[in-house]
Amino acid sequence: MPTSPDLTPELQQKRQKLDSCLRSLGRVLVAYSGGVDSAYLAQAAHEILGDQMLAVLADSPSLARVQMEDALSFAHEQSIPLKVINTDEMEKPEYVRNDAMRCFHCKDELFTVMEQFRSQFGYESVAYGVNLDDQGDFRPGQKAARSHGVVAPLLEAGLGKQDIRDLARAAGLRVWQKPASACLSSRIEYGRPVTRESLLQVEHGEDALRGLGFEQFRVRHHGNLVRIEIAREELSRALQPWMADEFMKIFKALGFAYVTLDLEGFRSGSMNAVLPIEVLNKAK
Protein backbone atom coordinates (compact mmCIF):
# COMPACT_ATOMS: atom_id res chain seq x y z
CA MET A 1 0.00 0.00 0.00
CA PRO A 2 1.41 3.45 -0.88
CA THR A 3 2.21 5.52 2.21
CA SER A 4 -0.43 8.20 2.74
CA PRO A 5 0.25 11.45 4.60
CA ASP A 6 -3.33 11.20 5.90
CA LEU A 7 -2.52 8.09 7.95
CA THR A 8 -0.72 7.97 11.29
CA PRO A 9 2.34 5.70 11.58
CA GLU A 10 0.28 3.43 13.84
CA LEU A 11 -2.46 3.07 11.23
CA GLN A 12 0.09 2.46 8.49
CA GLN A 13 1.54 -0.33 10.62
CA LYS A 14 -1.90 -1.86 11.03
CA ARG A 15 -2.43 -1.76 7.27
CA GLN A 16 0.91 -3.48 6.76
CA LYS A 17 -0.17 -6.17 9.20
CA LEU A 18 -3.43 -6.55 7.26
CA ASP A 19 -1.48 -6.95 4.02
CA SER A 20 0.69 -9.64 5.60
CA CYS A 21 -2.38 -11.48 6.87
CA LEU A 22 -4.04 -11.36 3.45
CA ARG A 23 -0.93 -12.70 1.71
CA SER A 24 -0.95 -15.70 4.05
CA LEU A 25 -4.48 -16.73 3.07
CA GLY A 26 -3.79 -18.04 -0.41
CA ARG A 27 -6.90 -18.15 -2.60
CA VAL A 28 -9.59 -16.59 -0.44
CA LEU A 29 -13.32 -15.98 -0.46
CA VAL A 30 -14.37 -12.73 1.22
CA ALA A 31 -17.86 -12.53 2.72
CA TYR A 32 -19.07 -9.23 1.26
CA SER A 33 -22.15 -7.17 2.06
CA GLY A 34 -21.17 -3.74 0.72
CA GLY A 35 -20.83 -2.18 4.16
CA VAL A 36 -17.65 -0.25 4.87
CA ASP A 37 -15.93 -3.12 6.72
CA SER A 38 -16.50 -5.86 4.15
CA ALA A 39 -16.06 -3.43 1.25
CA TYR A 40 -12.69 -2.28 2.54
CA LEU A 41 -11.61 -5.86 3.23
CA ALA A 42 -12.63 -6.93 -0.28
CA GLN A 43 -10.81 -3.98 -1.87
CA ALA A 44 -7.67 -4.58 0.19
CA ALA A 45 -7.73 -8.31 -0.60
CA HIS A 46 -8.09 -7.56 -4.30
CA GLU A 47 -5.24 -5.05 -4.14
CA ILE A 48 -2.96 -7.63 -2.51
CA LEU A 49 -4.15 -10.89 -4.07
CA GLY A 50 -5.63 -9.88 -7.42
CA ASP A 51 -7.61 -12.70 -9.02
CA GLN A 52 -6.70 -15.02 -6.14
CA MET A 53 -9.61 -13.53 -4.18
CA LEU A 54 -13.35 -13.55 -4.78
CA ALA A 55 -15.95 -11.44 -2.98
CA VAL A 56 -19.12 -13.38 -2.19
CA LEU A 57 -22.40 -11.51 -1.77
CA ALA A 58 -25.23 -13.50 -0.18
CA ASP A 59 -28.67 -12.70 -1.55
CA SER A 60 -31.80 -13.44 0.49
CA PRO A 61 -35.02 -11.66 1.54
CA SER A 62 -33.14 -10.09 4.47
CA LEU A 63 -30.90 -8.07 2.14
CA ALA A 64 -32.49 -4.76 1.13
CA ARG A 65 -32.46 -4.16 -2.62
CA VAL A 66 -30.88 -0.74 -2.21
CA GLN A 67 -28.01 -2.32 -0.26
CA MET A 68 -27.55 -5.05 -2.84
CA GLU A 69 -27.48 -2.58 -5.72
CA ASP A 70 -24.90 -0.43 -3.92
CA ALA A 71 -22.75 -3.49 -3.13
CA LEU A 72 -22.82 -4.55 -6.77
CA SER A 73 -21.95 -1.01 -7.89
CA PHE A 74 -18.98 -0.70 -5.53
CA ALA A 75 -17.53 -4.04 -6.61
CA HIS A 76 -17.89 -2.97 -10.25
CA GLU A 77 -16.26 0.41 -9.57
CA GLN A 78 -13.26 -1.26 -7.93
CA SER A 79 -13.08 -4.17 -10.42
CA ILE A 80 -13.43 -6.60 -7.50
CA PRO A 81 -14.28 -10.15 -8.65
CA LEU A 82 -17.74 -10.91 -7.30
CA LYS A 83 -20.02 -13.91 -7.00
CA VAL A 84 -23.65 -13.59 -5.86
CA ILE A 85 -24.93 -16.69 -4.06
CA ASN A 86 -28.35 -17.47 -2.65
CA THR A 87 -28.73 -18.44 1.00
CA ASP A 88 -31.77 -20.18 2.45
CA GLU A 89 -31.89 -19.08 6.07
CA MET A 90 -35.63 -18.34 5.65
CA GLU A 91 -36.16 -22.09 5.26
CA LYS A 92 -34.65 -22.79 8.68
CA PRO A 93 -37.15 -22.81 11.60
CA GLU A 94 -34.41 -21.87 14.07
CA TYR A 95 -33.78 -18.69 12.06
CA VAL A 96 -37.42 -17.81 11.43
CA ARG A 97 -38.39 -18.12 15.10
CA ASN A 98 -36.11 -15.11 15.69
CA ASP A 99 -34.71 -15.72 19.12
CA ALA A 100 -31.52 -14.09 20.36
CA MET A 101 -29.36 -16.53 18.34
CA ARG A 102 -30.94 -15.66 14.97
CA CYS A 103 -27.71 -14.10 13.72
CA PHE A 104 -25.84 -17.31 14.51
CA HIS A 105 -28.18 -19.33 12.29
CA CYS A 106 -27.93 -16.72 9.52
CA LYS A 107 -24.14 -16.74 9.52
CA ASP A 108 -24.06 -20.52 9.91
CA GLU A 109 -26.05 -20.78 6.67
CA LEU A 110 -23.80 -18.22 4.94
CA PHE A 111 -20.55 -19.90 5.93
CA THR A 112 -21.90 -23.37 5.16
CA VAL A 113 -22.70 -22.26 1.60
CA MET A 114 -19.35 -20.46 1.28
CA GLU A 115 -17.48 -23.52 2.56
CA GLN A 116 -19.17 -25.67 -0.08
CA PHE A 117 -18.20 -23.14 -2.75
CA ARG A 118 -14.65 -22.94 -1.38
CA SER A 119 -14.25 -26.71 -1.52
CA GLN A 120 -15.80 -27.02 -4.99
CA PHE A 121 -13.68 -24.33 -6.62
CA GLY A 122 -10.37 -24.81 -4.85
CA TYR A 123 -10.19 -21.79 -2.57
CA GLU A 124 -8.07 -22.15 0.55
CA SER A 125 -9.82 -19.92 3.06
CA VAL A 126 -12.88 -17.83 3.88
CA ALA A 127 -12.60 -14.36 5.44
CA TYR A 128 -15.08 -11.85 6.81
CA GLY A 129 -15.04 -8.26 7.99
CA VAL A 130 -15.40 -8.41 11.76
CA ASN A 131 -13.23 -5.81 13.49
CA LEU A 132 -11.89 -4.90 16.92
CA ASP A 133 -14.91 -2.83 18.00
CA ASP A 134 -17.31 -5.67 17.19
CA GLN A 135 -15.86 -7.61 20.11
CA GLY A 136 -17.74 -5.45 22.60
CA ASP A 137 -21.21 -6.06 21.12
CA PHE A 138 -23.65 -8.97 21.11
CA ARG A 139 -22.87 -10.68 17.81
CA PRO A 140 -23.72 -14.39 17.70
CA GLY A 141 -22.58 -14.47 14.07
CA GLN A 142 -18.99 -14.41 15.32
CA LYS A 143 -19.61 -17.72 17.06
CA ALA A 144 -20.75 -19.20 13.74
CA ALA A 145 -17.64 -17.83 12.04
CA ARG A 146 -15.36 -19.45 14.61
CA SER A 147 -17.16 -22.78 14.26
CA HIS A 148 -16.49 -22.71 10.50
CA GLY A 149 -12.85 -21.61 10.83
CA VAL A 150 -13.50 -18.29 9.07
CA VAL A 151 -10.58 -15.87 9.36
CA ALA A 152 -10.90 -12.24 10.43
CA PRO A 153 -8.07 -10.20 8.84
CA LEU A 154 -9.31 -6.80 10.06
CA LEU A 155 -9.47 -8.08 13.62
CA GLU A 156 -6.07 -9.76 13.34
CA ALA A 157 -4.60 -6.45 12.19
CA GLY A 158 -6.08 -4.69 15.24
CA LEU A 159 -8.34 -2.45 13.18
CA GLY A 160 -11.36 -0.76 14.75
CA LYS A 161 -14.29 0.87 12.97
CA GLN A 162 -12.75 4.33 12.78
CA ASP A 163 -9.47 2.87 11.57
CA ILE A 164 -11.28 1.17 8.71
CA ARG A 165 -13.13 4.35 7.77
CA ASP A 166 -9.85 6.30 7.84
CA LEU A 167 -8.13 3.71 5.65
CA ALA A 168 -11.06 3.63 3.23
CA ARG A 169 -11.03 7.42 3.01
CA ALA A 170 -7.28 7.49 2.36
CA ALA A 171 -7.80 4.90 -0.38
CA GLY A 172 -10.44 7.12 -2.00
CA LEU A 173 -13.27 4.66 -1.45
CA ARG A 174 -16.69 6.31 -1.49
CA VAL A 175 -17.99 3.91 1.17
CA TRP A 176 -15.72 5.40 3.85
CA GLN A 177 -18.61 7.30 5.44
CA LYS A 178 -21.42 4.91 4.52
CA PRO A 179 -23.83 4.48 7.46
CA ALA A 180 -23.78 1.08 9.14
CA SER A 181 -26.65 -1.16 8.10
CA ALA A 182 -27.31 -4.65 9.45
CA CYS A 183 -29.68 -7.07 7.73
CA LEU A 184 -33.41 -6.38 7.64
CA SER A 185 -34.14 -9.21 10.09
CA SER A 186 -32.28 -7.32 12.82
CA ARG A 187 -35.11 -4.76 12.78
CA ILE A 188 -37.73 -7.29 13.94
CA GLU A 189 -38.17 -7.69 17.69
CA TYR A 190 -36.89 -10.93 19.17
CA GLY A 191 -39.56 -13.60 19.44
CA ARG A 192 -41.57 -12.31 16.50
CA PRO A 193 -41.16 -14.68 13.55
CA VAL A 194 -39.25 -13.35 10.56
CA THR A 195 -41.51 -13.37 7.51
CA ARG A 196 -41.10 -12.05 4.00
CA GLU A 197 -43.99 -9.68 4.67
CA SER A 198 -42.38 -8.16 7.77
CA LEU A 199 -39.04 -7.80 5.97
CA LEU A 200 -40.75 -5.95 3.13
CA GLN A 201 -42.52 -3.64 5.61
CA VAL A 202 -39.15 -2.72 7.11
CA GLU A 203 -37.45 -2.36 3.74
CA HIS A 204 -40.17 -0.15 2.23
CA GLY A 205 -40.31 1.93 5.41
CA GLU A 206 -36.57 2.56 5.34
CA ASP A 207 -36.70 3.34 1.62
CA ALA A 208 -39.34 5.97 2.42
CA LEU A 209 -37.26 7.52 5.21
CA ARG A 210 -34.31 7.68 2.85
CA GLY A 211 -36.58 9.39 0.35
CA LEU A 212 -37.41 12.01 2.98
CA GLY A 213 -33.71 12.84 3.21
CA PHE A 214 -32.78 11.09 6.46
CA GLU A 215 -29.33 9.47 6.51
CA GLN A 216 -28.99 7.38 9.68
CA PHE A 217 -32.08 5.54 10.90
CA ARG A 218 -33.74 2.22 11.65
CA VAL A 219 -37.31 0.97 11.31
CA ARG A 220 -37.95 -1.34 14.26
CA HIS A 221 -40.80 -3.80 13.79
CA HIS A 222 -42.90 -4.58 16.90
CA GLY A 223 -45.91 -6.23 15.30
CA ASN A 224 -48.65 -3.70 14.74
CA LEU A 225 -46.37 -0.98 16.16
CA VAL A 226 -43.39 0.53 14.36
CA ARG A 227 -40.61 2.30 16.27
CA ILE A 228 -38.63 4.75 14.15
CA GLU A 229 -35.08 5.56 15.22
CA ILE A 230 -33.50 8.66 13.70
CA ALA A 231 -29.95 9.86 14.41
CA ARG A 232 -29.84 12.50 17.17
CA GLU A 233 -28.44 15.13 14.83
CA GLU A 234 -31.46 14.62 12.55
CA LEU A 235 -34.10 14.36 15.27
CA SER A 236 -35.08 18.04 15.26
CA ARG A 237 -36.29 17.67 11.69
CA ALA A 238 -38.05 14.40 12.50
CA LEU A 239 -39.91 16.11 15.34
CA GLN A 240 -41.51 18.73 13.10
CA PRO A 241 -45.33 18.42 13.13
CA TRP A 242 -45.52 18.10 9.35
CA MET A 243 -43.02 15.22 9.48
CA ALA A 244 -45.28 13.35 11.89
CA ASP A 245 -47.96 13.45 9.20
CA GLU A 246 -45.48 12.00 6.70
CA PHE A 247 -44.53 9.18 9.07
CA MET A 248 -48.18 8.35 9.72
CA LYS A 249 -48.98 8.27 6.02
CA ILE A 250 -46.00 6.05 5.18
CA PHE A 251 -46.28 3.50 7.95
CA LYS A 252 -50.05 3.24 8.13
CA ALA A 253 -49.98 2.39 4.42
CA LEU A 254 -47.47 -0.37 5.20
CA GLY A 255 -49.92 -1.96 7.64
CA PHE A 256 -48.81 -0.65 11.03
CA ALA A 257 -51.56 0.38 13.45
CA TYR A 258 -49.31 2.50 15.67
CA VAL A 259 -46.43 4.75 14.56
CA THR A 260 -43.86 5.91 17.13
CA LEU A 261 -40.67 7.97 17.02
CA ASP A 262 -37.99 6.86 19.51
CA LEU A 263 -36.73 9.94 21.36
CA GLU A 264 -33.42 8.22 22.22
CA GLY A 265 -32.61 8.37 18.53
CA PHE A 266 -30.75 5.84 16.42
CA ARG A 267 -28.42 3.40 18.17
CA SER A 268 -27.03 0.27 16.65
CA GLY A 269 -28.21 -2.96 18.26
CA SER A 270 -30.99 -1.37 20.30
CA MET A 271 -33.02 -4.59 20.08
CA ASN A 272 -30.34 -6.26 22.22
CA ALA A 273 -31.09 -3.97 25.18
CA VAL A 274 -33.90 -6.28 26.33
CA LEU A 275 -31.77 -9.43 26.36
CA PRO A 276 -30.81 -10.88 29.77
CA ILE A 277 -27.14 -11.30 30.62
CA GLU A 278 -27.25 -15.10 30.38
CA VAL A 279 -28.39 -14.82 26.77
CA LEU A 280 -25.64 -12.33 25.95
CA ASN A 281 -23.06 -14.71 27.42
CA LYS A 282 -24.39 -17.59 25.31
CA ALA A 283 -23.04 -16.00 22.13
CA LYS A 284 -19.45 -15.85 23.38
N, C-alpha and C positions, 0 to 999 in steps of 0.2 A: 504494500500500500504506500503511495507517495506520502511523504511527511506533509502535514497540513499545519500552517501557522495558527489555525483556529483550535487545534487540539492541544491539551496539556501533555507534558511528557508522560504522566501517569496513564492518560487515556491512550496515547500512542503505544505504550507498553502493553496495555490490555488488548489493543487491536493486533499487535504482533503475536500475542499469545493465542488469540482467536485464529489467526492465520496458521499458526503451528498446529493447532488442534484440527483444523479443517484438512490440512495436508495429510494428517495421520489417518483420516477416515477412509481413504481409497474412494471407490465409486459409492456415492452417497445419495440417498433420497432425503429431501428436506420437506417436512410437513409444512405446508404453506397455506396461509389464510388471507394474506394481503394486508394484515395489520403491520404496524411498524416493526415489531420484533421479528416475525417470520419473514417479512419482506427484506429487512436488512440482512438477516441470516442467509436468505436465498441469494441475494445480490453478492454478498461477500463470498459465499461458497462458489458461485459462478466465476467471480473474479479470480479466485485461487485455483479452482479445479476445472474450469471450462466445461467441456461436454462430459466430464466424469461425474457431474451432479445432475439431478433432476428434481425440480420442485413438483410437489404433489398436492393438488387442491382437491379436497373432499367436497363433493356436492351432495346435499340432502335438503329436506324441507327446513332444517334449522339454519341454513345459510341464506341470509337476505340477498335478493337479486342485486341490489345496488352494491353490496359488498363483493359479490362474485364478479360483477362487471368491472369493478375497480381493480380487483386482484388480477384479472385477466389483462387489463390494460397496463398495469405496472410491469407485469412479466414481459409483455410485448415491448414496452418502452426500453426495458433493460436487456432485451434479447435473452432472457432467462429460459432455458428449456423447461417446459411445463406439461404435466399430464393431469387431466381432470379424471378423478375416479368417483364412483358412486358408493356411498356407504349406507347401510341399512339399519341404523340404530333404531329407527321408528318401528321396526319389526320385532324389537326386543322388549318383552314385557317389563324387564327390570329397568330399562331406560324410560319407557312410557309412563311408568308409575310415578316417576319424578320425585324420588326421595333425595336425601342429601348426597347420595353417591351417584347421582345421574351423570355427572361429568366423567366419573370413572368409566361407566359403561359406554359413553360416547367415545372416549379416547381408546378404550379397549377395542371397540369396533374399528376405529381408524387405524390403529397400529396393527391389528390383525390383518386388515386388508393390505396395508403397506408392506407387512412382512411377507405376505404371499407374493406381492409384486416384486419385492426385493429378491426373493428366492428364485422366482421364475425368470427374471431378466438379469441376474448375475450382479446385483449391487451388493456391496459389502456391509453397509450400515444404514441406519435410519436416524435422522437428527430432527430436533424440534426446537422452537424458539423460547423456551422457558429461560428466565433470567434471575439475577440475584434477588431482586425485589419481590418476585413471585413466591419466594420461600416464606414470607411472612403472612401469606393469605391462605384461605381455605381453598385448596385446589386438588380435588381428588384425581384429576387427570394426570397429575405427576406420579401418582401411585401406579396408574396404568402404564405410564411410560417406563417406569423402573422395571415393572414386571415383564415388559417386552424387550428390555435391554436397549432402549432408545437413548441416544447420546444427546447431551445438552451443551453445545459448544459455547453459547453465550454465557451460560452459568459457569462453565469451566474457566472461561476467560475473566471471570469476576465482573461482568458487565451488569449494571443496573439499568433501569428504564431510562433515566436521563442520559446515561452514557450512550445508550443505543440511539436515542434521538440526536445527540450531539454528533455521533459518528455518521448517522444518516444525513444530517444537515451538511456536514463537511464533505460528504460524498456527492452532494447535489441531488439527493433523492427527495422527490416531492412528498413522500410519505412521512418525512421526519416529524411533522406536527399533526399527523392524522390522529383524530380522537380514538381512544381505545373503544373496542366494540366486541364484546363476547357474542356467542351464538344466541339466536332468538330464544332457544329453550330456557336460557338463564333468566329470562324476563318473567317466567311463569312461576308463581309461588309454589314452594315445595309441597308435595302431597296432592297437587292438582294435576291430573294426567296431561301429558303433552299430546296435543292433537294437531293435525294439520290446520284445522280451523283456528285454533288459538294462536298458532304460529303466524298465520296470515293476518289475524287481528293486530298482533304486535307489529308485524312488518309494515302493514299499511298505515298504522298509527305513526310509526317512526318516519315513514316516508312523508307523511303529512306535516309532521313537526319540522322536518328538514325543509320542506317546501315553504314553511312560514319563516325560514331564516335562522332557526336555532341550530347551534353547532354541537353542543355536548348535552346529551339527554338520554333518558331511558323511558320506555313504556313498560310499566310493571303490571302484569295480568293477575288480578285477584278474583277471578270468576266474573260476576256481573259488575265488579268495580274495577276501574283502571286507576292506577296511581302514576302520575306523570312526574318524573324527576327532570329538572332543568338545572344546568350549572348555575352556581350562585351569582356569577357575574352577568348572567342573562335573566335572572329571576325578576328583576324590576320590570322588564318588558313583558314577561309571562304573567305578571300580576295586574296588568292593565285590564280594566273592565271589558273592553272590546275583545281582548284576547281570550277571556273566559268564554265569550260567546263562540269564538272559533273552536276552542277545545270541545265545547259541548256539541257543536255541530259535527265535528269530525268523529268523536268517539261514540256518540249516540248512534251515528250511522253505521258504525262498526259493530254495534250490538251490545255495547255496555250500558247498563242501567244507571250507574253512578260514575261521575267523572271527578277525580280529585287531583289537586296539585300539591306535591310534597314540599312543604316549606323548608325542609332541611336541604333541599336541592339535590343535584346529582351526586352520587357516590358509588363507586364501583363496588360490586358485591354486596349491596345493601340487603339482598334477600338472605344472606348468611347471618345477619344480625339476630335472627330468631332461633338459630341452631344452638342446642345445648353443648357444653364443653366436651362431653363424651363423644358426641358425633364429630366434632371438629378434630378430635384426637384420632378418630378412626381412619381418617384420610392420610395420616402420616406414615 
